[in-house]
Amino acid sequence: MRVLVVEDHEELAEAVASGLRREGMAVDVVLDGEAALQRAAVYSYDVIVLDRDLPAVHGDRVCEGLVARENRARVLMLTASAGIEDRVGGLRLGADDYLPKPFAFAELVARIRALTRRAQPALPPVMRKKDVTLDPAQRVAHRAGRRLALSAKELAVLELLLAARGAAISSEELLERAWDEAADPFSGVVKVTISRLRRKLGEPPIIETVPGAGYRI
C-alpha cells in the first residue's frame, strides 16, 4: 500500500509517516498543496492523507483538483476543526473520509486500511488464495496453517498480488505501489523481493511469472 501524507507541520508529517512505515506502508511526504498535486500526477497512491488547513493551496483546492483529474487515490482529510459543517464540506468536495485533529494513531491506520478495502472491486479484511491467507491489518500471513515470517516489503508485495485476484502485476506497478520515491528503479529490488517471497511461501510454487506482464498468484 502506498500513501501520500500532505501536512504542512513537518514534525507531525514525519511522525505520521514513520508510524505508517512501521505498519508496512510505503509513504511519501509533502508539505504543501501544490507539491501534493504534482506528486499525485506522477505516482499512483492508494490513499492520500490530506491536511485541510494547508497554506497557499488550501486542502479543499487539492481535493477538488484530485477529483477533477479522476485520481484513483482515496482521500482521508484531516483538520483541526471538528465542526459538522467542516466535515460535511470536506466530504462534498470529494474526500472519502474525515478525521479531526488531534487523532489517535491507531484510528488513522484503521481508517487508511478501511479506505483501501473500498477499492474496486472491494477487498475482504482477510485475503485468501488456495492455502495462502493474509490479514493486512494484523500484518500476518499463513500458508497451510503455517505462519510465514515475512518482511514488511514481502507482505506488501503479497498483498498486491492477492488483491489482483489472478491478474498479472508488472514489476513497475509493484515498485510504484509497494516502495516509496526513494526506491531505485534499476536496483532489481522487486525481483529480489519476489525471489525471497517465493522461497518463504514454499512448495508447491504459487507465484507465477507471466512473460511480458509481471507476476500473479
C-alpha positions in Angstrom: 0.0 0.0 0.0 1.4 3.4 -0.9 0.3 6.5 1.0 1.0 10.2 0.4 0.9 12.4 3.6 0.2 16.1 2.9 0.8 18.1 6.1 2.5 21.5 6.5 3.7 20.8 10.0 6.9 19.0 9.2 7.3 17.2 12.6 3.8 15.9 12.5 4.1 14.8 8.9 7.3 12.9 9.6 5.8 11.3 12.8 2.8 10.1 10.9 4.9 8.8 8.0 7.3 7.0 10.4 4.3 5.3 12.1 2.7 4.3 8.8 6.0 2.8 7.6 6.1 0.7 10.8 2.7 -0.6 9.7 4.3 -1.8 6.5 3.1 1.0 4.2 5.2 2.9 1.6 4.9 6.6 2.5 5.9 9.8 0.7 5.6 13.2 2.4 4.9 16.7 1.0 4.4 19.9 3.0 2.1 21.9 0.7 -0.8 21.5 -1.6 1.0 22.4 -4.9 3.5 19.6 -4.2 0.7 17.2 -3.4 -1.0 17.8 -6.8 2.4 17.4 -8.6 3.2 14.2 -6.7 -0.3 12.7 -7.3 0.1 13.3 -11.0 3.3 11.3 -11.2 2.8 8.4 -8.7 -0.2 6.1 -8.1 -1.3 6.3 -4.4 -3.8 4.1 -2.7 -4.6 6.7 0.0 -3.8 10.4 0.3 -3.8 11.7 3.9 -4.6 15.4 3.3 -4.5 18.2 5.9 -7.3 20.5 5.0 -5.7 23.7 6.5 -2.8 24.0 4.2 -1.2 27.4 3.4 -1.0 28.7 -0.2 -3.0 26.0 -1.9 -5.8 25.0 0.5 -6.6 21.4 1.1 -10.0 22.0 -0.3 -8.5 23.0 -3.6 -6.2 20.0 -3.6 -9.2 17.7 -3.1 -11.1 19.4 -5.9 -8.0 19.0 -8.2 -7.7 15.3 -7.4 -11.4 14.7 -8.2 -11.2 16.8 -11.4 -8.2 14.6 -12.6 -10.1 11.5 -11.7 -7.3 10.4 -9.4 -7.8 6.8 -8.2 -6.4 7.5 -4.7 -8.8 7.6 -1.7 -8.6 10.9 0.3 -8.6 11.0 4.1 -8.9 14.6 5.1 -7.5 15.9 8.4 -8.4 19.2 10.1 -8.1 20.9 13.5 -11.8 21.8 13.1 -14.3 19.2 14.4 -17.4 21.1 13.3 -20.1 19.2 11.4 -20.2 21.8 8.7 -16.5 21.4 8.1 -16.8 17.6 7.9 -19.7 17.8 5.5 -17.9 20.4 3.4 -14.9 18.2 3.1 -16.9 15.2 2.0 -18.8 17.2 -0.5 -15.6 18.2 -2.1 -14.8 14.6 -2.8 -13.0 13.4 0.3 -13.7 9.7 1.2 -13.3 10.1 4.9 -12.6 12.7 7.5 -10.6 12.7 10.7 -10.4 15.6 13.2 -7.2 16.6 14.9 -6.0 15.5 17.4 -6.4 11.9 16.5 -5.4 8.5 17.8 -2.8 7.0 15.5 -4.5 3.6 15.7 -7.6 5.1 14.3 -5.7 6.8 11.5 -4.3 3.4 10.5 -7.7 1.7 10.7 -9.3 4.4 8.5 -6.5 4.1 5.9 -6.9 0.3 5.7 -10.7 0.7 5.6 -10.3 3.1 2.6 -8.1 0.6 0.8 -10.6 -2.1 1.3 -13.2 0.1 -0.6 -11.2 -0.2 -3.8 -13.0 -1.6 -6.8 -13.6 -4.5 -6.6 -13.9 -4.4 -2.8 -11.3 -6.3 -0.9 -12.1 -8.6 2.1 -10.4 -7.9 5.5 -8.7 -11.3 5.2 -7.4 -12.2 1.8 -7.2 -15.8 0.6 -5.9 -17.7 -2.4 -5.7 -21.5 -2.3 -4.0 -22.3 1.0 -2.5 -18.8 1.5 -4.1 -16.2 3.8 -3.1 -12.7 4.6 -4.6 -10.3 7.2 -3.2 -6.9 6.1 -4.4 -5.1 9.3 -2.6 -7.6 11.6 0.3 -8.0 9.1 0.1 -11.7 9.4 0.3 -14.3 6.6 -0.1 -18.1 6.7 0.2 -20.9 4.2 -1.5 -24.2 5.0 -1.8 -23.1 8.6 1.9 -22.2 8.9 2.7 -18.6 9.8 5.1 -17.0 7.4 8.0 -14.9 8.6 7.7 -12.1 6.0 9.3 -8.7 5.9 7.3 -5.5 5.5 8.0 -5.4 1.8 7.3 -9.1 1.3 3.9 -8.6 3.0 3.2 -5.6 0.8 4.0 -7.5 -2.4 1.9 -10.5 -1.3 -1.0 -8.1 -0.6 -0.8 -6.6 -4.0 -0.6 -10.0 -5.7 -3.6 -11.3 -3.8 -5.6 -8.1 -4.4 -5.1 -8.6 -8.1 -7.2 -11.8 -8.0 -5.3 -13.7 -10.6 -4.4 -10.8 -12.8 -0.7 -10.2 -13.5 1.0 -7.2 -12.0 4.1 -5.7 -13.6 7.4 -5.1 -11.8 6.9 -1.4 -12.4 3.5 -1.4 -10.7 4.8 -3.4 -7.7 7.7 -0.9 -7.4 5.3 2.1 -7.6 2.8 0.8 -5.1 5.0 -1.1 -2.5 8.0 1.2 -2.4 8.3 5.0 -1.8 10.0 7.5 -4.1 13.5 6.8 -2.6 13.5 3.3 -4.3 16.0 2.9 -7.1 14.1 1.5 -10.1 17.3 0.0 -11.5 18.2 -1.9 -8.4 16.2 -5.1 -9.1 14.6 -4.8 -5.7 11.3 -6.2 -7.0 12.9 -9.3 -8.4 14.8 -9.9 -5.2 11.7 -9.5 -3.1 9.7 -11.8 -5.3 12.5 -14.4 -5.0 12.6 -14.2 -1.2 8.8 -14.3 -1.0 8.7 -17.5 -3.2 11.2 -19.2 -1.0 9.3 -18.4 2.2 6.0 -19.4 0.7 7.5 -22.8 -0.1 6.2 -25.7 -2.2 4.3 -26.0 -4.4 5.1 -22.7 -6.1 2.2 -20.2 -6.0 3.7 -17.1 -7.6 3.8 -17.4 -11.4 6.0 -15.3 -13.7 4.0 -14.1 -16.7 6.3 -13.2 -19.6 6.0 -9.6 -20.6 3.3 -8.9 -17.9 4.8 -9.5 -14.5 3.7 -11.8 -11.7 0.5 -13.3 -10.5 -0.9 -15.7 -7.9 
